Amino acid sequence: MCLDNDSRTQRAFVMARNLLKNPYGEEQLEFWELTENGGSQWRVEDMPGDCGHDFSDAAVTKYFATSFELCLKRQLIDLPEEGFTSEQLDAQPVVAVEDWYCGRQDCGCTYHMTVCLLDDNQEVLEEFKPEPVTLDPESDDCSWKQVSHAFSEYGPGLRYISFEHGGSDKKYWEGWFGVRVTGSSITVQV
């Protein structure tokens, strides 16, 4: 079957959709596995909420808030289940990752992120794990910041993607004074 340019463009657009479910917290913690749920645990807050910072996209109305002990949440994306063929994945398409985080103006926090490309046996092909980021309101405005990464030339065999992020506060205050996260995205650019 031959695809005309419009069909190819439409198919590439469909395949480049955000593969993470509920990236903004509109469905509370649905679709997220809570791998660390310390302190007062994860919760979803309305924008701008206690962080006091508006997001760059007015359509984003919620974010996830962490507590005084480490809070991490994860999604495992099954790429064949999402409609990708072995041929497409073995061609090593670019995998683009994006996340947004911020802190409160009254308490420092840390942000953690780990994204792994996995094979059929969920063995790591490649990992993106930047050093944890510390936000301190005494030296930083703690506004929304973006982290992004593009995987390429990682070898054949990609079948799953693991995305995990979160953090905690730096003063060990009871409640939700830790890092805020929203707008997470993973796209596979076939």
C-alpha positions, 0 to 999 in steps of 0.5 A: 500500500502506498501512502500519499504525502498527506497520509504519511504526515497524518500517520507520523503525527498520530505516532508522535502523540504524547504516550504518557497518560494523565500528564497534568493530573486531570485524572488525579493519580490515575495511570501512575504507579507510585514507586515512592509515596513518602511523607504526606504522599502525592497529591494534585493541586490546581494551578497556580496553587501553593507554588504561586507560579502560573504555567506558560500554557493557560490550558494547564490547570493542575500539577502534581505536588510532592511531600517532605519525604521522597515521592516518585511516580512512574509509567511504563509504556508498552510500545507495541501495545501503543501501535508501534511495529518492531520494524519502526522501533528497530529503526531507532526513532528519536524518543523525545522526553519533556517534563516541567517542574517548579518549587514553592517560594517558601521552601526549597525542594529537589527534583528527580527524573529517570527515563529508560529505554527498555528491550523485550525483557525490560533490560535497559538499552539507554538511560537518561538520569540527570543529577537531582536539581535543587530549587532554593527560594533564597537563590532561585525564583523557583518558577516552572522549568523545563527538562528535555532530552532526545534519545537517538542511536540507541540500537535496535530492540526498543519495546518499552519506555519507563518514565519516573519523576518526583522529589521532596522538600528540603526542610522536611515540613509536614504537608506538600512543600516539595517539588511540583511537576506537570506537562510530562511528555514522551513522543516517538518520532516515527 
